[in-house]
Amino acid sequence: MKKQYLHLAAYRCDRCNGPFVVASLAVRQNEISKETEICQLGKVCLVCGNKQCMATEFNTGRHFPPIEWESTGVDVAHIQKAFVEMLDRTR
């Protein structure tokens, strides 16, 4: 019963105070197991394109509940590339 989950969080960008989005995928083997195979998909500001490493110490963010993400056999690297390309189009 292996399931994949998409995690999203939004912070304020250090450069422009716009929405800085962080996305990752993780796998759970069953309902009560810890998440494994965590893969960062991307981190970017939707306004200015800033790709800061992480949210600053005083930068509180919004963490959205994990969403079950049904994989169709697509490689995670492909999903990561598609996420980054989508974010690049928003600038």
N, C-alpha and C positions, 0 to 999 in steps of 0.2 A: 504494500500500500504506500509506496514511495510517492510523495507529492512535492512539487516545486512551488515556492512562494516568492512573489515580487514584493520588495520593501522599498518604500518611497519616503523621503524626508525633505522638507524645505526649510531653508535658513535665509537670513538676510546676507546679501553679498557684501564683502568687506569694501569693495571698490565703489559700488553705486547704490547699495541698499535694495537692490532688486531681488527677486526670488532665486535663490541658489538651490538647485535640485540635486539630490543624491539618490541613486538607485542601485539596488543590488538584488541578486537572486540567491536563494538558499533552498536546501532540500531537507525534508523530514522523512524519516523512514516509516514513522507511524504517528498517530495523534499526540502521543506524549513524549516523543523523543526530542532531543535537542536538534537544532538545525546544523547541518553539515554542508560541505561543498559550497561555501559562501563565495560568491563571485561579484566583485564590484563592477557595475555596468558603466557608470559615469558620474561625474560631478561637474556641474557647469551652471553659471548664472544665465537665466533666460533672457536677461536684458542686455548685458554687456559682453557676455561670452567668457567672463573671467573663469578660470579653472583652478581656483585656490585649492590647496591640499585638503583642508578640513575647516569646519566652522571654528571661529575664534572662541576663546574661553567664555566670553560674556554673551555670545551669540546664541540665544535660545531659539530652538527650531520647532517645527511641527512634524511629528512623526505620525504617518498614516498607518492604519492597521494593515498587516500583511494580507496580500491578495493571492489566493491560489492561482497559479499560472500553469496551465496545462501545456506542456512541451510537446511539440509535434516532431520530435527527433531532430530539431535544429540545433546545431552546435552553439554553445554559449558565446563563443567568440563572435559568431555571426549576429547574435542578439545584441551584444555589446557594441559592435560596429554600427548596427542599425540605430541604436539609441543615440550614439554620438552624432551620427549623420542627421537624425531628426532634430536634435538640439541645435546643431549648427544652422539648420534652416530657419530657426526661430529668430536669429539675429538679423 
